[in-house]
Amino acid sequence: MKEEKGGTENQMKNAFETINETEATFYFNEWIGAIFYYLLNLTRKLFAQLIKLKHRTRNVLTDYVISLLVEVIFMYVVFRFY
């Protein structure tokens, strides 16, 4: 007889089947913001502390600002030197 999978394995399988592009982008932005604060703190804080739910909005907004700055710098370089 084949054993049934545990609850967490089924949840992970279902999570990947139901995630959409917007959620994936949101979670990616959250990770980038947490990595920024991790590097800003010179790794004195654990990464697990920075990725907690209470820091989610801060991390996402930080990534949006970083992305906006990168895009503005890119546009400046493109229009200035070409």
C-alpha positions as CSV (number, residue, x, y, z in Angstrom):
1,M,0.0,0.0,0.0
2,K,1.1,3.5,-0.7
3,E,1.4,5.8,2.2
4,E,-0.4,9.1,2.0
5,K,1.6,12.3,2.1
6,G,1.7,14.4,5.2
7,G,-0.3,17.6,5.5
8,T,2.6,20.0,4.9
9,E,3.6,18.3,1.7
10,N,0.1,18.6,0.3
11,Q,-0.1,22.2,1.4
12,M,3.2,23.1,-0.4
13,K,2.0,21.3,-3.5
14,N,-1.3,23.2,-3.5
15,A,0.5,26.5,-2.7
16,F,2.6,26.3,-5.9
17,E,-0.5,25.4,-8.0
18,T,-2.5,28.3,-6.8
19,I,0.0,31.1,-6.5
20,N,-0.3,33.8,-9.2
21,E,2.2,36.3,-10.6
22,T,1.1,39.2,-8.3
23,E,1.6,37.1,-5.2
24,A,5.0,36.0,-6.4
25,T,6.1,39.6,-7.1
26,F,4.9,40.7,-3.7
27,Y,6.8,38.0,-1.9
28,F,9.9,38.7,-4.0
29,N,9.7,42.4,-3.1
30,E,9.4,41.4,0.5
31,W,12.5,39.3,0.3
32,I,14.5,42.1,-1.4
33,G,13.5,44.6,1.2
34,A,14.5,42.2,4.0
35,I,17.8,41.6,2.4
36,F,18.4,45.4,2.1
37,Y,17.7,45.8,5.9
38,Y,19.9,42.7,6.6
39,L,22.8,44.3,4.8
40,L,22.1,47.7,6.2
41,N,22.3,46.3,9.8
42,L,25.7,44.7,8.8
43,T,24.2,41.2,9.6
44,R,23.8,42.1,13.3
45,K,20.1,41.1,13.2
46,L,19.0,37.6,12.1
47,F,17.4,37.5,8.7
48,A,14.4,35.6,10.3
49,Q,13.7,38.7,12.5
50,L,13.6,41.0,9.4
51,I,11.2,38.8,7.4
52,K,8.5,38.6,10.1
53,L,5.0,39.6,9.3
54,K,5.3,42.9,11.3
55,H,8.0,44.1,8.8
56,R,6.2,43.0,5.7
57,T,4.9,46.5,4.6
58,R,8.3,48.1,5.3
59,N,10.2,45.5,3.3
60,V,7.8,45.8,0.3
61,L,7.9,49.6,0.3
62,T,11.6,49.6,0.6
63,D,11.9,47.4,-2.5
64,Y,9.5,49.6,-4.4
65,V,11.8,52.6,-3.6
66,I,14.9,50.7,-4.6
67,S,13.3,49.6,-7.8
68,L,12.2,53.2,-8.6
69,L,15.7,54.5,-7.9
70,V,17.2,51.9,-10.2
71,E,14.8,52.7,-13.0
72,V,15.4,56.5,-12.6
73,I,19.2,56.0,-12.7
74,F,18.9,53.7,-15.7
75,M,16.7,56.3,-17.6
76,Y,19.1,59.1,-16.7
77,V,22.1,57.1,-18.1
78,V,20.2,56.1,-21.2
79,F,19.0,59.7,-22.0
80,R,22.2,61.4,-20.9
81,F,24.8,59.3,-22.8
82,Y,22.9,58.1,-25.8
